[in-house]
Amino acid sequence: MGSGRFLVGALIAAAVSTPSAAQCPDGTPPPCEREARPAPRSSVAVLYFDAPPGDTSLAYLADGLTESVIYRLSQAGLAVASRYQVRRFRNRATGDPATLGRILGVANLLAGTVRAVGPDLQVSIEMIRASSAVRLWGQQFERPEQDLLRIESDIAAAVADSIVRRLQPAQRRALVASPSTSPAAYDHYLRGRYYLAQRTEPTIRRAIQELEEASQLDSRSARLKAEVGVAYTIYFGLGGSSIPGVPPDAILARAFAAADTALRLDSLNATAWHARAAALHARLEGDPARDMTSAARAAERSLSLDSLDPEAWHTFGSVLMDAAADSGAATAFRRALTLDPRRAITLERFARLSLFRHQFAEALRLLDSALAVEPGFNVRAIQYRRALALVRLGRVDSAEAALARGADFFADARLLVLIAGNDSAAARLGVEHLRQPSWPAVEVLAALGEHDRALTMLEAIAQPTLSFLNLLRLPEMDPIRSDPRFQRLYAASLPLVPVQ
């Protein structure tokens, strides 16, 4: 079917071509302990700060403080490992500093602890040289909790001064910049980010409440409002529908309103552009032609402002995949995984693209990596796709094992494995028990060689939606793909507006 009638933006063309981060050089899933080039002597990784075990009241502050210091240092142009790189070491014994430095590609490691001392917040930090584990310096900051913004800027400035001989005025300004000048708003913002990172329906509902409160307390902050838009879009994607005071059909409208407000406040805010791109992509299903180009352009704009955001690369890749611009989508997904190798949702999405492209071994590696980094993530769907990939690789026994681990929920997968195992009689009997007309029945009939019946059923269920287009692109359609009737359905399903 080709890669679609699309021109991918210059940002994809200029992206660094990197090997897939879904598999390590030794063939294992990430995280990889690969050798790296010598790190710049001024480079640093800010490890997630520790809070007292069981003290949930400080957990969000410790995470927020860590991510804020990382953000400030990166905005000042310092060589700092991203929060996505260090996130996988949160709440884990980090082991040998030299090994950790090599994995993160830095020369220095910053560790810290956060404690409550009466009404004050006490933050202790220390910098060590990764290669030798020698402690370079340490410092303790104690301020009222309301002065969290000051603590963050003081820590960022102390770190910068310790590794850079002379900072420029613009760098100093970046170190003290904050998404909000309101301590109360900032506290709600940190809580919202903390809950949003957990990516469950209840925690995202809580994140929306916190971020909405933050935005109301500081209505001039583009970043706070943009985060509200991102949270609503994520909740919409999960199928959530029970936010107090927000009707289900208004969730995506809230996302658009927040993104548009953020852009009016600051048209150069990367998060605001990403919020708009994500909302546009979420709205594609009903009318792909309406939003495809706008979503791609918004994602490109976001990445032109912040090319180190794996979520924005993931959104860009998803838009391009839905536009059948497969090469560009693969590049975007690889870039997202280079920045954050443990993004299970990107690993799964990239695997689906690999199935479209008949790259079955690659799809299997990606799916295995998703299970390795987040064992509880979307298990049924991942095992289902694993079973389909294994069938195409001729590994029927392994496909049956995948079904036993959860994919047997999908009746079509069971029948396709039977066909691959040369038990067509049982598959013919089973297909009659499937709902007809339906997509699973089309897949099985095509595999059984009943092409006319499969095509007639496919024509009966055809819809002008992205979901239907993506079903047509699955390798299970190969037996009928060259038929003119199938070709007409496919052509009619392609988005009419090119990505430019």
SULTA-V685307 format. One record per backbone hydrogen bond with DSSP energy under -0.5 kcal/mol. NH is the residue of the N-H (numbers start at 1). CO is the residue of the C=O. E is the energy in kcal/mol with one decimal. If there is no record, write none. Layout:
nh->(NH;NH)
co->(CO;CO)
e->(E;E)
This chain:
nh->(4;6;7;8;12;13;14;15;18;23;24;27;34;43;44;45;47;47;49;50;52;55;56;58;59;60;62;63;64;65;66;67;68;69;70;71;72;73;74;75;76;77;78;80;81;86;87;88;89;90;92;100;101;102;103;104;105;106;107;108;109;110;111;111;113;114;115;117;117;118;120;121;122;122;123;123;124;125;126;127;128;129;130;130;131;132;133;134;136;136;137;139;141;143;145;147;148;151;152;153;154;155;156;157;158;159;160;161;162;163;163;164;172;173;174;175;176;177;183;186;187;188;189;190;191;192;193;194;195;196;197;198;199;204;205;206;207;208;209;210;211;212;213;214;215;216;217;218;221;222;225;226;227;228;229;230;231;232;233;234;235;236;237;238;239;240;243;244;246;247;250;251;254;255;256;257;258;259;260;261;262;263;264;265;266;269;270;273;274;275;276;277;278;279;280;281;282;283;284;286;287;290;291;292;295;296;297;298;299;300;301;302;303;304;305;305;306;309;310;313;314;315;316;317;318;319;320;321;322;323;324;325;326;329;330;331;332;333;334;335;336;337;338;339;340;343;344;347;348;349;350;351;352;353;354;355;356;357;358;359;360;363;364;365;366;367;368;369;370;371;372;373;374;377;378;382;383;384;385;386;387;388;389;390;391;392;393;394;395;396;399;400;401;402;403;404;405;406;407;408;409;410;411;414;415;416;417;418;419;420;421;422;423;427;428;429;430;431;432;433;434;442;443;444;445;446;447;448;449;449;450;451;454;455;456;457;458;459;460;461;462;465;466;469;470;471;472;473;474;477;478;480;481;481;483;486;487;488;489;490;491;492;493;493;494;494;498;500)
co->(1;4;499;6;9;9;10;12;16;20;28;24;32;40;79;108;45;110;62;112;114;52;54;55;55;56;58;59;60;61;62;63;64;65;66;67;68;69;70;71;72;74;73;78;44;82;83;84;86;87;89;96;97;98;99;100;101;101;40;43;128;45;109;126;124;50;122;115;120;116;117;143;115;120;121;141;113;139;111;137;109;134;107;128;107;129;129;129;127;134;127;125;123;121;119;144;145;147;148;149;150;151;152;153;154;155;156;157;158;159;160;160;168;169;170;171;172;173;181;182;183;184;185;186;187;188;189;190;191;192;193;195;196;200;201;202;203;204;205;206;207;208;209;210;211;212;213;214;218;220;221;222;223;224;225;226;227;228;229;230;231;232;233;234;236;235;246;242;243;245;247;248;250;251;252;253;254;255;256;257;258;259;260;261;262;266;268;269;270;271;272;273;274;275;276;277;278;279;281;283;283;287;287;288;291;292;293;294;295;296;297;298;299;300;301;302;302;306;308;309;310;311;312;313;314;315;316;317;318;319;321;320;324;325;326;327;328;329;330;331;332;333;334;335;336;340;342;343;344;345;346;347;348;349;350;351;352;353;355;354;358;359;360;361;362;363;364;365;366;367;368;369;370;374;376;378;379;380;381;382;383;384;385;386;387;388;389;391;390;394;395;396;397;398;399;400;401;403;402;403;406;407;409;410;411;412;413;414;415;416;417;419;418;423;424;425;426;427;428;430;431;438;439;440;441;442;443;444;445;446;445;449;450;451;452;453;454;455;456;457;458;463;285;465;466;467;468;469;471;474;475;477;477;478;480;483;483;484;485;486;487;488;489;490;490;491;496;498)
e->(-0.5;-1.3;-1.9;-0.6;-0.8;-1.4;-1.9;-1.1;-0.6;-0.9;-3.7;-2.5;-0.8;-2.0;-2.3;-1.8;-0.9;-2.4;-0.6;-2.6;-0.6;-2.3;-1.4;-1.5;-0.8;-0.8;-2.7;-2.3;-2.7;-2.9;-2.0;-2.5;-2.3;-2.3;-2.2;-2.4;-2.8;-2.4;-2.4;-2.6;-1.4;-1.6;-2.2;-1.3;-2.2;-1.7;-1.5;-0.5;-1.9;-1.8;-1.5;-2.3;-2.9;-2.0;-2.6;-2.4;-1.2;-2.0;-0.6;-1.1;-2.5;-2.8;-0.5;-2.3;-2.2;-2.9;-2.6;-0.5;-2.4;-0.5;-2.0;-3.7;-3.3;-0.5;-0.5;-3.1;-2.0;-2.7;-2.2;-2.9;-2.4;-2.6;-2.3;-0.6;-0.5;-0.6;-2.5;-0.5;-3.0;-0.5;-1.3;-2.2;-3.1;-2.1;-1.3;-2.7;-1.2;-2.2;-2.6;-2.2;-2.5;-2.6;-2.7;-2.4;-2.3;-2.6;-2.5;-2.7;-1.4;-1.1;-0.7;-2.1;-2.1;-2.2;-1.9;-1.8;-1.0;-0.8;-0.6;-2.7;-2.0;-1.9;-2.3;-2.5;-2.1;-2.7;-2.6;-2.2;-2.3;-2.6;-1.9;-1.1;-1.3;-2.6;-2.0;-2.0;-2.4;-2.7;-1.9;-2.4;-3.0;-2.7;-2.0;-2.3;-2.5;-2.1;-2.0;-1.6;-1.4;-0.7;-1.8;-2.5;-2.1;-1.4;-1.7;-2.2;-2.3;-2.2;-2.0;-2.4;-2.3;-2.4;-2.4;-1.5;-1.4;-2.2;-0.5;-0.5;-2.4;-0.5;-2.1;-1.1;-2.1;-1.5;-2.2;-2.5;-2.4;-2.4;-2.9;-2.2;-2.4;-2.1;-1.9;-1.9;-2.2;-1.5;-0.7;-1.7;-2.3;-2.6;-2.0;-2.5;-2.8;-2.0;-2.6;-2.4;-2.1;-1.2;-1.2;-0.6;-0.7;-1.4;-0.8;-1.8;-2.7;-2.0;-2.5;-2.5;-2.3;-2.5;-2.4;-2.3;-2.4;-2.1;-1.1;-0.5;-1.8;-0.8;-0.8;-1.9;-2.5;-2.4;-2.6;-2.8;-2.3;-2.4;-2.4;-2.4;-2.1;-1.1;-1.6;-2.8;-1.3;-2.1;-2.5;-1.9;-2.2;-2.6;-2.4;-2.0;-2.3;-2.3;-2.0;-1.8;-2.1;-1.3;-1.2;-2.3;-2.5;-2.1;-2.9;-1.9;-2.0;-1.9;-2.3;-2.0;-2.0;-1.7;-1.5;-3.0;-1.1;-2.3;-2.2;-2.1;-2.3;-2.4;-2.6;-2.1;-2.1;-2.0;-2.0;-2.5;-1.8;-2.3;-0.6;-2.3;-2.8;-2.2;-2.3;-2.5;-2.5;-2.0;-2.4;-2.8;-2.2;-1.9;-1.3;-1.6;-2.8;-1.0;-1.9;-2.3;-1.7;-2.0;-1.9;-1.8;-1.0;-1.6;-1.5;-1.9;-1.2;-2.4;-0.7;-1.4;-1.9;-2.5;-2.1;-1.7;-2.1;-2.2;-1.7;-1.9;-3.0;-1.5;-2.8;-1.9;-2.3;-2.4;-0.9;-1.5;-1.2;-1.8;-2.3;-2.1;-2.6;-2.4;-2.0;-1.9;-0.5;-1.0;-2.1;-1.7;-2.1;-2.8;-2.4;-2.0;-2.3;-2.6;-1.3;-1.3;-0.7;-1.8;-0.5;-1.9;-2.8;-1.7;-2.1;-1.2;-1.3;-2.0;-2.2;-1.4;-0.8;-0.9;-1.2;-0.5;-2.4;-2.2;-1.6;-2.6;-2.6;-2.1;-1.0;-0.8;-1.0;-0.5;-0.6;-0.6)
